[in-house]
């Protein structure tokens, strides 16, 4: 039986790829909502929330980032952009986000 990545494993992978993620303008990234619980199959998506640099907030960069994340995490990714001043994300979702540590 295959083991699927848990929250700590995903956060560790994101941390390892921090430099590459920064090239997409990622300022902060974390796991949100149900994805903070154990992933039980490859059919489940991983929900991520990202803060992007303003000059990197465009469709092409966003889709490239999603593709990169799916490649390194080996699963489907639902990516939401969070902006601290203006957000469409529910406060309930934001309260569940576990961010990658900024310590290098």
N, C-alpha and C positions, 0 to 999 in steps of 0.2 A: 504494500500500500504506500503510495507516494505521500510525502508530507508537504503541506502547502505552507507558504510563508506566513509567519505571524507578524504582529505589529512591530515587535523589536527587530525582526529580520528585515522587514521593509524599511524601517527607519535607518538601520545600519547600511543597507544598500544605497539609500538616498544620500546618506552621509559620505559614503565612499565616492559617490559620483558628484559631490558638491561642486567641484571645479567645472565639470562639464555642464551641470545645471545652471551655473552662473553665466555661462556663455549664452544661454537662452534668456537671460535677464532675471532668473529666479533669485529673489531676495530671501524668501522663506517658503518652505514647503512642509506639509504635514498630512497625516492620515485623518480622515473625518468619518463621522457617523458610524454605520454598522461595520465599516472596515477596521475600526479599532479593536474589534473582536476577531477571533480566529477565522481565517479564510479556510473553508472546508472543501472547495473544489475549484478546478480551473475555470469553471463556468461563472464563478462569482467575479464581479468587478471590484477593483480597489478604488475607493473614493478618496481623492486627494484635493487639497486646497493649496493654492499657490499665490504668493504675492510676487508680481512681476514689475520690473522697472517700467516706467511710463513709456519710454521709447521702444520697448519690446512688446507692447500690447497690440499685436496685430494678428490677423487670422493665420497667416503663413507660419509665423513663429509659434503660435499656440498649437497648431496641428503638428509641427515638427517636434515640439516638446512632448505632446501626447504620444507620438510615435516612439520617441526616445525612451520615455518612461515605460511604455508597454514592452519595449525590447529588454530593458535592464531588469524589469520586475517579472517578466514572463507571464503577464496576465493583462486582461483588459483594464483600462483606466478610465474612470470618470473624473475629469479635471475641472475644477471651478476656480475662477480667479477671485481672490478676495482683495478688496481695497479697503484699508482701515477707515476711510472717511465715508465712503459710499458703498454699500453692499446690498445685494439682493439675497444673500445667504441668510437663512434663518438663524437667529441667535442660538436656538437649540443645537443646530449643526455646528456652529462655531464653538460652542462650549464643549464639543466632543473631540475637537482637533488635537492631535498629538504631533507637535512639530519636531523636525529634525533639530538636534542640538546645534547651536551656532559655534560651539567650541570645536576647534580643529585638531 
